[in-house]
Amino acid sequence: MNTLKYKNVEITWLKHAGFKLKGSKVVYIDPYEVPEGHEKADLILVTHDHFDHLDMKSIRNLAKKDTMVVHPKECSVKGFESLALSANQTKKVKDVEITALPAYNTDKPFHKSGGLGYIVNLDGVKIYHAGDTDRIPEMRGITVDIALLPAGGTYTMDLNEAIKAAQEIKAEVYIPMHYGAIPNTKANPADFKAKVPKALILEPLLR
């Protein structure tokens, strides 16, 4: 299964950190290696400027004339209508409420500044995409319906950290991501599910 239907919103894991959220609007977050032929986007959210998150080819394949690209202020997206956000800003775009949250490494050199996570409120369903991050204090007390948490280690929190983060975030469903698609991000999602009672393991749509 690669898609969760939650109330009136479909959450599809594309691969890596890439997700499609479909309700009254179509929202993609960090689409990576998405070929032509997929449903066009109303909104595309980018968490930071690394190649596996800001994939311009995927953005071009998914964009239509009025697609809006939302990205951190430190990130440059050229050729599209765009909105730059900073951490702790909330904006409503195309009837979708987007809150930008901090995302960073605490003990790794890869993501020190300029990255974001997002809470997307689509048709009343709140989805938290943590971005490329370790377990950070700003996660505590986040209350959402769906939490998408990186678990592959090396560049983000590992499986054990993701389990601890899930204990600090209030959600109805926890979905691990950011593992298995690029080197040094192996993780066994069954271990996450064993420790997180509300976990749901999705299979990536793209290989």
C-alpha positions, 0 to 999 in steps of 0.5 A: 500500500502506498496511499493512506486515505484519511478522511477526505485527503489521500496521502501517497508516499512517492519515494524518499521524502516525496509525498503527494497530498490530494484533497480539494487541492493537489499538494506535493512535498519534496517530489524526487525523481517523479517522471512525466504523466503524474497529476499536476500540482496546485502547490509544491513544497520544498523543504531545502535546497539539496538535490533530493528535495529541490528536484527541478526536473520533478517540479517541471514535470508536475507544474501547470501554469498556476502552480505555486512553489513554496520554499525556504527563504534561503532556497532559490526556485527560478521560473515559477511563481513562488512563495518564500517562508521562514520558520514559524510563518503561516500563510494560506495559499490556494486555500491551503494553510501552510506553517513552516517549522524549523528543521535541522541537524543537531549532531551532523554537518548536513543541515545546519540552517536554511531548511524547513518542515511544514504543517499542511492543513488541507481540507481540515486534515493537518499533515506534518512533514518534518523535512531533513531533521534530527529530533529537535525540541521544536517538535515537542507538542506538535499536534497533527493528524499525520506525521511524516518522519525521516528515519534513515539516519546519516542525514536525518534522525535514525529509526530510534530517534524517529521513535522518540520523536513520535512519542513527543508529537501528537498524531493519529498516524505516524509514517516513516520516510527518508529511508532506502532511496539513497545510500546510507539511509537503510532502516527497517520500518517494522522496528518503527511499527513495533515501537509506535502503535499508531505507525503505518508503513507505506510502500513507495510508489516510485522505485 
